[in-house]
Amino acid sequence: MSSPRPDPDDGDPTLEARVAHAVAPYADLVPAEDLEALRALTSRFLATHPVAAPLVDRLRPRTPPAASGEVDRREPAALAEAAQRLAAKAGAAKGRGQGGAR
């Protein structure tokens, strides 16, 4: 689990490092004002795009857990409900497979 995603305008060091890496090849090719616009666009893209943002999140340092030990992933009631839905779905699929001729 990574740390919560900061706002791109709040000076996130992970995001800033990725933006600098992405924009570096263009530093000598475009004027300074265009480079700043490219930097802003890249920052916004990496912070908000539904595919890119989780990838940047994976680069962030992980927050250490508060305590060690086993963690319940789901409550037992939610697991039982999911098992019932799965069984009902399997039963419905089995019933469709034993139908009449086409």
C-alpha positions, 0 to 999 in steps of 0.5 A: 500500500502506498501513501495517499496521493498528494495534490499535484500542486502541493510539491510531491517529490515523486511526481516532480522526479517523474516529470523532470525525467519525462521533460528532460529530453526536451530541455534543449529543444523548446523555449523556456515558456514552452518547457514550463507548459510541458512540465505543467501538462505532464504533471497534471497528466501523471497525477490525474490519468486513470492509468498513469496515476496508479503507476506513479503511486507505485513509485511512492515510498510505502507507509510503514504499518502501524503494527505487525500481525494478521489483517482481515482482508474482508469481514466474514459476513462479506465473504459469506455473501460473496460465496453465496453469490458465486454459488448462485451464479454457478448454479444458474450457469449449470442450469443454462447448460442443461437446456433444450435443443436449439 
